[in-house]
Amino acid sequence: MKATDVTIQDFIGGPKKAFVIPPYQRNYAWGEEQCRELYDDIISCAETGSRHYIGNVVYYFGEKSGGTFQELVLVDGQQRITTILLLLCALRDCSDDEDFRDDINTDYLCNKRAEEAYRVRLKQTIADNEAFAAIVDGCDLQDQKCNVARNYRFFRKKLISCPYTCSEVLNAIARLQLVDVNLQAEGQDNLSVVQTVFEKINSTGKPLSQADLIRNFLLIAPSVAKQNKWYKEYWRKIEENLPVESISAFARDFLRMTDCDEVRESDTYQEFKSYVNDDMDGDKEQVLKTLLRLSRCYAWVVLLNCPDKELNRELNMLRNLKSNDFAPLVLYLLDRMYEGQRSELRRMIRLIADFLLRMRIASPTTGSGTTRGISFELIRSLREDKIECTYDAILFEFSNSPTPAGDFPDDNTFINAMQSGFHYPYARELLLRLEEHETKNIDVPINEVTVEHLMPQTLSAWWKENLGGNEEAERIRLAYTNTIGNYAIVSQGYNSSMSNKPWPEKRNSLEKVQFIATSAAAAFEQWNEATLRERGEDIAARAARAVVRPIARTRDYRTRESSVSGIGTYPLLYGDDSLNGTSLRAVIYQGERKECTTWARLLSVVGGFLYTENPALFAEAAEESAGCSKNKNDFRKPVQIPDSSWFCCSGGYSGITFRNSAAKLAEKMGCLESVQLEIMNPAEGDS
């Protein structure tokens, strides 16, 4: 790396030089505020004759560079360089002096007699290149609304009223100072330097999203031509399939599907980079091909635009049931089965939705750790051909959960929960299932249906009187408001028209509703505790028939139910299955606490404590541990133990396997009793 103080005139000026903004960079994003600040600084320089520092510009020489031509690939500073060139275009177009105009074109904007690709001195990203080249060529872009055109017009307007001549402004621009940082990373082997510098640079400014970092990592290639090829053939198509704001989640769910392990949102980029380098031997193009194929399926999940109408409805149902834990499984099934087994796929996605619907209503305290575990275990078993990829096989797995926490609620449990009360947003999905089951022809989009409380949540004077007075009415309200007997679905327009009106008026509206379970409620002349119970028993029984139920259990629980309750501290023990189904929060060693929220990271955290305690003894113990090695290639997902040359495994195994590995390591060092685990039972809260 080489850094030099230079002026804009020295850096941009001169013949046979081209700047390339690679496709892994953001599009031009500066707005009027940044342009105004730069312009004011330049006018101040014109007034005082002083110089102004505009920051670093970081680059490396591209493959086209040689003795007579320089291709500079910009890693940082592209927003400032673009803006200065737009200002120079505006300055040129405000002058009537042909020699002045020609000097700006020749010295700053164009490479005469260069090949067409490098005729314009700055080669923009694909999104901005056409508009930028048009401005350099003097075209009128009055109707364009992109930032490039908007900022050019801003500078034209400012220069028209500028108190200084065009030559004075140009001299001020030429005196702007920057630090020219050449990464000296022209060779293929040095591309990792570019990525590392890019990460460091962007950690100090506006944070990049996980998707931005992943795009940058994947598209950094030995040549700009290859970068552009990969962008056009893969990444741009991924962005066409998915909203930009969904790509980070897509990458995370891709990793969760691939590794069958949880990935923190903030760790997505680092985990993704490890996956590409370690699992895929750095084959970025193969990863891009896979992401492009899967992005179509993920778009169906996010945008609900699946061409198959029935499948699209089930995906909508899943989203409304907050199915993020099952997103990796759904993505896996869509990719594997859509083209050849679509009928079976529809049944399987409906089964997942119905499993979740029963869980949301009958087991609302079940933590994400349990549902994630079910999803990951299914993907792993399907991928390894331990179970068939069929509806019946998945129904069997759902019905034979390894722990009680993941039980598929049976009809008795489900019916009791519906009559006892549950979170009302799930009533919409439940009652739509009932309508679909009984009428077979529900065409109303899910999101155009709302839930109506037949007895209002806030009781008017009429309701209090007709429910037996204030005290009795309040008892009934508390007992029945959020039970299945009091829920009805209506189209959006009906909900506001009913509100908390008296029952006789509501009946008139209910008769006109197209949903049979709703319109049938109009048959009740009164709405009171007796009718709430009667309708509740009827609707609950019918809904239980409409929602897929589990088959009889034929497999014993894998382990006993965790005895852990709430958040607590427990010893690290070998062969201890009492923590199965729990979530790790932290590791405590001799009173020092270190956060660790996934079992997969347990070994690296414990190893870090133990290595710091006694590196020599650690090395001796680690040699005998199956979970530690000095060769990171021994593991599919290696994690380096801090401040050491040792690696440990962090993926592909169960929590008890990681606990056993950590316990063995600590035991060999005689430190087992000093290690404590801070854990939480998912059934007690969010995990």
C-alpha positions in Angstrom: 0.0 0.0 0.0 1.3 3.4 -0.9 -0.2 6.8 0.1 0.6 10.2 -1.4 -0.7 13.7 -1.0 -1.9 15.0 -4.4 -4.2 17.6 -5.9 -7.3 16.8 -7.9 -5.5 18.1 -11.0 -2.7 15.6 -10.4 -5.0 12.7 -9.6 -7.7 13.1 -12.3 -6.0 15.4 -14.8 -3.7 14.3 -17.6 -4.2 12.0 -20.5 -4.7 8.2 -20.8 -6.3 7.6 -17.4 -9.6 6.0 -16.5 -11.4 5.4 -13.2 -13.6 2.4 -12.8 -16.3 2.0 -10.2 -16.6 -1.8 -9.9 -20.1 -3.5 -9.7 -19.6 -4.4 -6.0 -19.8 -0.7 -5.1 -23.0 1.2 -4.2 -24.6 3.2 -6.9 -24.1 7.0 -6.9 -26.0 8.1 -3.8 -24.9 11.7 -3.0 -27.7 14.2 -2.6 -28.1 17.9 -2.6 -26.8 18.3 1.0 -23.4 16.7 0.2 -23.2 18.6 -3.1 -23.9 21.9 -1.5 -21.2 21.3 1.2 -18.6 20.5 -1.5 -19.6 23.5 -3.6 -19.4 25.9 -0.7 -15.9 24.5 0.2 -14.7 25.1 -3.4 -16.2 28.7 -3.5 -14.4 29.4 -0.2 -11.1 28.2 -1.8 -11.8 30.5 -4.8 -12.3 33.4 -2.4 -9.2 32.8 -0.2 -6.9 31.1 -2.6 -6.4 28.3 -0.1 -6.5 24.5 -0.5 -9.1 22.1 0.8 -8.6 18.5 1.8 -11.4 16.1 0.6 -10.3 12.8 2.0 -8.7 9.6 0.8 -9.2 8.0 -2.6 -8.4 4.3 -2.4 -7.8 2.2 -5.6 -5.8 -0.5 -7.3 -4.6 -0.7 -10.8 -6.8 -2.8 -13.1 -5.7 -5.3 -15.8 -5.7 -2.6 -18.5 -3.0 -0.6 -16.9 0.3 -0.3 -18.7 3.0 2.1 -19.6 0.7 4.4 -21.6 -2.6 3.9 -19.9 -3.8 3.7 -16.3 -7.0 1.9 -15.2 -7.8 2.8 -11.5 -10.4 0.6 -9.8 -11.9 2.6 -7.0 -12.4 1.0 -3.6 -13.2 4.2 -1.7 -13.9 7.8 -2.8 -16.1 7.1 -5.8 -18.9 9.3 -4.5 -16.5 12.3 -4.3 -14.8 11.7 -7.6 -18.2 11.3 -9.4 -19.5 14.6 -7.8 -16.4 16.6 -8.8 -16.6 15.4 -12.4 -20.3 16.4 -12.4 -19.3 19.8 -11.2 -16.7 20.0 -13.9 -19.4 19.1 -16.5 -21.6 21.8 -15.2 -18.7 24.3 -15.2 -17.9 23.4 -18.8 -21.5 23.8 -19.9 -21.7 27.3 -18.2 -18.9 28.6 -20.3 -19.0 30.1 -23.8 -15.2 29.8 -24.2 -14.6 26.8 -26.6 -11.0 26.5 -25.5 -12.0 26.4 -21.9 -14.6 23.8 -22.6 -12.2 21.7 -24.6 -9.5 21.9 -21.8 -12.0 20.5 -19.2 -13.0 17.7 -21.6 -9.4 16.8 -22.4 -7.9 17.2 -18.9 -10.6 15.7 -16.8 -13.6 14.1 -18.5 -12.6 12.2 -21.6 -9.7 10.2 -23.1 -9.5 11.1 -26.7 -8.4 8.3 -29.1 -9.1 5.7 -26.4 -11.2 2.6 -27.0 -15.0 3.4 -26.5 -15.1 1.6 -23.1 -12.6 4.1 -21.7 -13.5 7.2 -23.7 -15.4 8.7 -20.7 -12.8 8.9 -18.0 -15.0 7.6 -15.2 -16.8 4.3 -15.9 -19.8 4.3 -13.6 -21.7 1.4 -12.2 -24.2 -0.1 -14.6 -27.1 1.7 -13.0 -25.5 5.1 -13.5 -23.2 4.7 -16.4 -25.6 5.7 -19.2 -26.8 8.9 -17.5 -23.2 9.9 -16.5 -21.8 9.3 -20.0 -24.7 11.4 -21.5 -23.8 14.3 -19.2 -20.1 14.1 -20.1 -21.2 14.1 -23.8 -23.2 17.3 -23.2 -26.7 15.8 -23.5 -29.7 17.5 -22.0 -31.1 15.3 -19.1 -33.8 17.7 -17.8 -36.3 14.9 -17.5 -34.0 12.4 -15.7 -34.6 11.9 -12.0 -31.5 9.9 -11.0 -29.0 11.4 -8.6 -26.4 11.9 -11.4 -28.7 14.2 -13.4 -30.2 15.9 -10.4 -26.8 16.9 -9.0 -25.6 18.1 -12.4 -28.6 20.4 -12.6 -27.9 21.6 -9.0 -24.4 22.6 -9.9 -25.5 24.3 -13.2 -28.0 26.4 -11.1 -25.4 27.4 -8.5 -22.8 28.3 -11.1 -25.1 30.6 -13.0 -25.3 32.9 -10.0 -21.7 32.3 -8.9 -19.7 35.6 -8.2 -16.5 34.0 -9.6 -15.5 33.3 -13.2 -15.4 29.8 -14.6 -11.6 29.9 -14.7 -11.4 30.9 -11.0 -13.8 28.1 -10.0 -11.7 25.6 -12.1 -8.5 26.7 -10.4 -10.1 26.2 -7.0 -11.2 22.7 -8.0 -7.7 21.9 -9.3 -6.3 22.8 -5.9 -8.5 20.4 -3.9 -6.2 18.0 -2.1 -6.6 14.3 -1.4 -4.6 11.3 -0.3 -3.9 9.0 -3.2 -3.9 5.5 -1.7 -2.7 2.8 -4.1 -3.4 -0.7 -2.6 -0.8 -2.2 -4.9 -3.1 -5.2 -5.3 -3.0 -5.8 -9.0 -2.4 -9.6 -8.8 -5.0 -12.3 -8.2 -3.4 -13.3 -5.0 -3.9 -9.8 -3.5 -7.6 -9.5 -4.0 -8.2 -10.4 -0.4 -6.3 -7.2 0.5 -9.0 -5.3 -1.5 -11.8 -7.0 0.5 -10.1 -6.4 3.8 -9.5 -2.7 3.1 -13.0 -2.3 1.9 -14.4 -3.8 5.2 -12.1 -1.5 7.2 -13.1 1.6 5.3 -16.8 0.9 5.5 -16.7 0.1 9.2 -16.0 3.8 10.0 -18.7 5.5 7.8 -22.4 4.7 7.2 -22.6 0.9 7.9 -23.1 -1.3 4.9 -25.8 -3.9 5.1 -25.0 -7.6 5.3 -26.1 -7.8 1.7 -23.8 -5.0 0.6 -20.8 -6.7 2.2 -21.8 -10.1 0.6 -22.2 -8.5 -2.8 -18.8 -6.8 -2.5 -17.2 -10.1 -1.4 -18.7 -12.1 -4.2 -18.1 -9.7 -7.0 -14.4 -8.9 -6.2 -12.6 -10.8 -9.0 -9.2 -10.7 -10.7 -10.5 -8.5 -13.5 -13.1 -5.8 -13.9 -14.4 -7.7 -16.9 -15.1 -10.7 -14.7 -16.7 -8.5 -12.1 -19.0 -7.0 -14.6 -19.8 -10.5 -16.1 -20.7 -11.9 -12.7 -22.8 -8.8 -11.8 -24.8 -9.0 -15.1 -25.2 -12.7 -15.2 -25.9 -13.3 -11.5 -26.2 -10.5 -9.0 -28.2 -8.1 -11.1 -30.7 -10.9 -11.7 -30.8 -11.7 -8.0 -31.7 -8.0 -7.3 -34.3 -8.2 -10.0 -35.9 -11.2 -8.3 -35.7 -9.8 -4.8 -36.1 -6.4 -3.2 -32.7 -5.1 -2.1 -33.9 -4.9 1.5 -34.7 -8.6 1.5 -31.3 -9.8 0.3 -29.6 -9.8 3.7 -32.4 -12.1 5.1 -32.1 -14.2 1.9 -28.4 -14.8 2.5 -29.0 -15.6 6.2 -31.8 -18.1 5.4 -29.5 -19.6 2.7 -26.8 -20.2 5.3 -29.4 -21.6 7.8 -30.6 -24.0 5.1 -27.1 -25.0 4.1 -25.6 -25.5 7.5 -28.8 -26.5 9.4 -27.7 -24.1 12.2 -28.7 -20.7 13.5 -27.0 -17.6 12.2 -27.2 -14.3 13.9 -28.3 -11.5 11.7 -25.2 -9.5 12.5 -23.0 -12.5 11.7 -24.5 -13.2 8.3 -21.6 -11.7 6.3 -18.8 -13.3 8.3 -20.6 -16.7 8.2 -21.2 -16.3 4.5 -17.6 -15.6 3.8 -16.5 -18.6 5.8 -19.0 -20.8 3.9 -17.6 -19.6 0.5 -13.9 -19.9 1.5 -14.1 -23.2 3.5 -17.1 -25.1 2.2 -17.0 -24.0 -1.4 -13.2 -23.7 -1.7 -13.6 -20.1 -2.8 -15.7 -20.9 -5.9 -17.7 -17.6 -5.9 -19.2 -18.2 -9.3 -20.8 -21.5 -8.2 -22.2 -19.8 -5.1 -23.6 -17.0 -7.3 -25.3 -19.6 -9.6 -26.9 -21.2 -6.5 -28.0 -17.9 -5.1 -29.6 -16.9 -8.4 -31.5 -20.2 -8.6 -32.7 -19.9 -5.0 -33.6 -16.2 -5.3 -36.6 -17.1 -7.4 -38.0 -19.3 -4.7 -37.2 -16.8 -2.0 -39.0 -14.1 -3.9 -42.2 -16.3 -3.7 -41.8 -16.3 0.1 -41.1 -12.6 0.4 -43.2 -11.1 -2.4 -45.9 -13.8 -2.5 -45.7 -13.8 -6.3 -45.5 -17.6 -6.9 -47.1 -18.4 -10.3 -48.9 -21.3 -8.6 -52.0 -19.7 -7.0 -52.7 -22.4 -4.4 -49.0 -22.6 -3.3 -48.9 -18.8 -3.2 -51.9 -18.8 -0.8 -50.1 -21.3 1.5 -47.0 -19.1 1.5 -49.1 -16.1 2.5 -50.6 -18.1 5.3 -47.1 -19.1 6.5 -45.9 -15.5 6.5 -48.9 -14.4 8.6 -48.1 -17.1 11.1 -44.6 -15.6 11.6 -42.8 -18.6 10.1 -39.3 -17.3 10.0 -37.9 -20.4 11.8 -39.3 -22.5 9.0 -38.0 -20.3 6.2 -34.9 -22.4 5.5 -37.1 -25.6 5.3 -39.6 -23.9 3.0 -36.8 -22.6 0.8 -35.3 -26.1 0.6 -38.6 -27.7 -0.4 -39.5 -25.0 -3.0 -36.1 -25.5 -4.7 -36.2 -29.2 -4.6 -39.8 -29.9 -5.5 -41.4 -27.1 -7.5 -40.5 -28.3 -11.0 -41.3 -31.9 -10.7 -43.4 -32.6 -7.6 -45.6 -29.6 -7.3 -48.8 -31.3 -6.1 -46.9 -33.0 -3.3 -45.1 -29.7 -2.5 -48.5 -27.9 -2.0 -49.5 -30.5 0.5 -46.2 -30.2 2.4 -46.3 -26.4 2.6 -49.9 -26.6 3.8 -48.8 -29.2 6.4 -46.1 -26.8 7.7 -48.6 -24.0 7.9 -51.1 -26.2 9.8 -48.5 -27.4 12.1 -47.5 -23.8 12.9 -51.2 -22.8 13.2 -51.8 -25.4 15.8 -48.6 -24.5 17.6 -49.3 -20.8 17.6 -52.8 -21.3 19.1 -52.2 -24.3 21.5 -48.5 -23.8 22.4 -48.0 -20.1 22.3 -45.0 -20.2 24.7 -43.0 -22.6 22.6 -39.7 -20.8 21.9 -38.0 -20.3 18.6 -35.2 -22.7 19.7 -37.7 -25.6 19.4 -39.2 -24.6 16.1 -35.7 -23.8 14.6 -34.5 -27.2 15.8 -37.4 -29.0 14.1 -36.7 -27.1 10.8 -33.0 -27.8 10.8 -33.4 -31.5 11.8 -35.8 -32.0 8.9 -33.5 -30.3 6.3 -30.6 -32.4 7.5 -32.6 -35.7 7.4 -34.0 -34.9 3.9 -30.6 -33.9 2.5 -29.0 -37.1 3.9 -31.9 -39.2 2.7 -32.7 -40.4 6.2 -36.3 -39.7 5.4 -38.2 -39.5 2.1 -39.1 -36.1 0.8 -42.9 -36.7 1.0 -45.9 -35.3 2.9 -46.3 -38.6 4.9 -42.6 -38.5 6.0 -42.8 -34.9 7.3 -46.2 -35.6 8.9 -44.5 -38.5 10.8 -41.6 -36.3 11.9 -43.9 -33.5 13.1 -46.0 -36.1 15.0 -43.0 -37.7 16.6 -41.1 -34.8 17.9 -37.9 -35.7 19.8 -38.9 -33.6 22.9 -42.3 -32.7 24.4 -41.6 -29.0 23.7 -42.1 -29.7 20.0 -45.3 -31.7 20.2 -47.8 -31.3 17.4 -51.0 -30.4 19.3 -53.7 -33.0 19.0 -57.4 -32.2 18.6 -58.2 -32.1 22.4 -55.3 -29.7 23.1 -56.2 -27.6 20.0 -59.9 -27.4 20.8 -59.3 -26.5 24.4 -56.9 -23.8 23.4 -59.4 -22.3 20.9 -62.1 -22.2 23.6 -59.8 -20.9 26.3 -58.5 -17.9 24.3 -55.7 -17.2 21.9 -54.0 -14.3 20.1 -56.7 -12.9 17.8 -54.5 -12.3 14.6 -54.3 -16.1 14.3 -58.1 -16.3 14.2 -58.1 -15.1 10.6 -55.9 -17.9 9.4 -57.8 -20.5 11.5 -61.3 -19.4 10.2 -60.0 -19.1 6.6 -58.9 -22.8 6.9 -62.4 -23.6 8.1 -64.0 -21.8 5.2 -61.6 -23.5 2.7 -62.3 -26.9 4.1 -66.1 -26.5 4.0 -66.7 -24.5 0.9 -63.6 -25.3 -1.3 -64.0 -22.0 -3.2 -62.7 -19.2 -1.1 -61.2 -16.6 -3.5 -60.9 -13.7 -1.2 -57.2 -12.7 -0.7 -56.1 -13.4 2.8 -54.9 -9.8 3.4 -58.3 -8.4 2.6 -59.9 -10.4 5.4 -60.1 -9.0 9.0 -61.1 -10.4 12.4 -64.3 -9.1 14.0 -65.1 -9.6 17.7 -68.8 -10.4 17.8 -68.9 -9.2 21.4 -66.8 -6.0 21.2 -63.5 -5.7 23.0 -64.8 -2.4 24.5 -68.4 -2.7 25.8 -70.9 0.0 25.1 -73.8 0.8 27.5 -76.1 -1.4 25.4 -73.7 -4.4 25.7 -73.2 -4.0 29.4 -77.0 -3.9 30.0 -77.7 -6.9 27.8 -74.9 -9.0 29.3 -76.4 -8.6 32.8 -75.0 -5.3 34.1 -71.5 -3.9 34.6 -70.0 -6.6 36.8 -71.4 -9.6 34.9 -70.6 -8.0 31.6 -67.0 -7.5 32.6 -66.7 -11.2 33.7 -68.0 -12.4 30.3 -65.8 -10.0 28.4 -62.7 -11.2 30.2 -63.6 -14.9 29.7 -64.8 -14.9 26.1 -63.5 -11.9 24.1 -60.5 -13.8 22.5 -62.1 -17.2 22.2 -63.1 -18.9 19.0 -66.8 -18.5 19.7 -66.4 -14.7 19.6 -64.2 -14.5 16.5 -65.6 -14.0 13.0 -63.9 -13.1 9.7 -65.3 -10.4 7.4 -64.1 -8.4 4.5 -62.3 -5.2 5.5 -65.3 -3.0 4.7 -67.6 -4.8 7.1 -65.3 -4.6 10.1 -65.6 -0.8 10.4 -69.3 -0.9 9.8 -69.9 -3.2 12.7 -67.6 -1.8 15.4 -69.2 -2.1 18.8 -72.8 -1.7 17.6 -75.6 -3.5 19.4 -76.2 -7.1 18.5 -79.4 -6.5 16.4 -77.5 -4.2 14.1 -74.5 -6.5 13.8 -76.8 -9.4 12.9 -78.1 -7.4 9.9 -74.5 -7.0 8.6 -73.4 -10.5 9.4 -76.2 -12.0 7.2 -74.6 -10.4 4.2 -71.0 -11.7 4.8 -69.9 -14.4 2.4 -68.1 -16.5 5.0 -70.4 -19.3 6.2 -69.1 -19.5 9.8 -69.6 -15.7 10.1 -73.0 -15.4 8.4 -74.3 -18.4 10.5 -73.8 -16.3 13.7 -76.7 -14.1 12.6 -79.0 -17.0 13.4 -78.5 -16.2 17.1 -81.1 -13.8 18.3 -79.1 -12.9 21.3 -75.3 -12.7 21.9 -74.5 -13.8 25.5 -72.5 -16.3 27.5 -74.7 -19.2 26.4 -74.4 -18.4 22.7 -70.6 -17.7 23.0 -70.2 -21.2 24.5 -72.5 -22.9 21.9 -70.8 -21.3 18.9 -67.4 -21.8 20.4 -67.9 -25.6 20.8 -69.2 -25.8 17.2 -66.5 -23.7 15.5 -63.7 -25.3 17.5 -64.7 -28.8 16.5 -65.1 -27.8 12.8 -61.8 -26.0 12.8 -60.0 -29.0 14.3 -61.3 -31.1 11.4 -60.1 -28.4 8.9 -56.5 -28.1 10.1 -54.2 -31.0 9.6 -53.8 -33.1 12.8 -50.9 -35.2 14.0 -50.9 -39.0 13.5 -50.5 -41.2 16.5 -47.0 -41.1 18.1 -45.0 -44.3 17.5 -41.6 -43.1 18.5 -40.4 -42.4 22.0 -39.0 -39.0 23.0 -35.3 -38.8 22.2 -34.5 -37.4 25.7 -36.3 -36.5 28.8 -37.9 -33.0 29.0 -35.5 -30.4 30.2 -35.7 -29.7 34.0 -34.4 -26.2 33.4 -36.9 -23.4 34.1 -36.2 -19.8 33.2 -32.8 -18.3 33.0 -30.2 -19.9 35.3 -26.6 -21.1 35.6 -25.8 -24.7 35.3 -22.5 -26.8 35.3 -20.9 -28.0 32.1 -21.2 -31.8 32.3 -20.4 -34.6 29.9 -23.4 -36.6 28.6 -25.9 -34.2 30.3 -29.1 -34.2 28.2 -31.1 -32.1 30.7 -30.2 -29.0 28.8 -31.6 -30.3 25.5 -34.2 -27.9 24.1 -32.6 -24.9 26.0 -30.9 -21.9 24.6 -27.4 -20.9 25.6 -26.9 -17.3 26.7 -23.3 -17.1 28.1 -20.3 -19.1 29.4 -18.9 -18.2 32.8 -15.3 -19.2 33.7 -14.0 -18.4 37.1 -16.5 -15.6 37.4 -15.8 -14.0 34.0 -18.8 -14.0 31.8 -18.7 -14.1 28.0 -21.8 -13.9 25.8 -22.4 -17.0 23.7 -25.9 -17.5 22.3 -25.5 -20.7 20.2 -24.4 -24.1 21.2 -22.3 -24.2 18.0 -20.0 -21.5 19.5 -19.6 -23.1 22.9 -16.4 -25.0 22.2 -14.6 -21.9 20.8 -15.6 -19.8 23.8 -14.6 -22.4 26.4 -11.4 -23.0 24.4 -10.7 -19.3 24.5 -10.9 -19.3 28.3 -8.8 -22.4 28.6 -6.1 -21.4 26.1 -5.6 -18.0 28.0 -5.4 -19.9 31.2 -2.5 -22.2 30.1 -1.5 -22.4 26.4 0.8 -25.3 26.8 -1.7 -27.5 28.8 -4.4 -26.5 26.3 -2.3 -27.7 23.4 -1.8 -31.1 25.1 -5.5 -31.4 25.9 -6.6 -30.2 22.4 -4.4 -32.8 20.7 -6.7 -35.4 22.2 -9.9 -33.6 21.5 -11.9 -34.4 18.4 -13.3 -30.9 18.3 -9.9 -29.0 18.1 -7.2 -28.9 15.5 -4.5 -26.7 14.1 -5.8 -27.4 10.6 -9.0 -25.5 10.0 -9.7 -27.8 7.0 -10.5 -30.6 9.5 -13.9 -28.9 10.1 -16.7 -27.8 7.8 -17.2 -24.6 9.8 -13.9 -23.8 11.6 -13.7 -21.1 14.1 -10.3 -19.9 15.4 -9.8 -19.9 19.1 -8.9 -16.3 20.0 -5.2 -15.4 20.1 -4.2 -19.0 19.2 -3.4 -21.1 16.1 -6.1 -23.6 17.1 -9.4 -24.1 15.3 -12.6 -25.8 16.5 -15.8 -27.1 14.9 -18.8 -24.8 15.0 -21.5 -26.4 12.9 -23.3 -29.5 11.8 -23.8 -31.2 15.2 -26.3 -31.1 18.1 -26.0 -29.0 21.2 -25.1 -32.0 23.4 -22.2 -32.9 21.0 -20.7 -29.4 21.5 -21.3 -29.7 25.3 -19.5 -33.0 25.4 -16.5 -31.7 23.3 -16.2 -28.7 25.6 -16.5 -30.8 28.7 -13.8 -33.3 27.6 -11.4 -30.4 26.8 -12.1 -28.7 30.2 -11.8 -32.1 32.0 -8.4 -32.9 30.5 -7.2 -29.5 31.7 -8.6 -30.1 35.2 -10.9 -27.1 34.8 -14.3 -28.6 34.3 -15.7 -27.5 37.6 -14.8 -23.9 36.8 -17.1 -23.7 33.7 -20.7 -22.7 34.1 -23.4 -22.2 31.4 -26.0 -19.5 31.6 -29.0 -20.9 29.8 -32.7 -20.3 29.2 -35.5 -22.7 28.6 -37.2 -21.6 25.4 -40.6 -22.5 26.9 -40.1 -19.7 29.4 -39.5 -17.0 26.8 -38.0 -15.9 23.6 -34.9 -17.8 22.7 
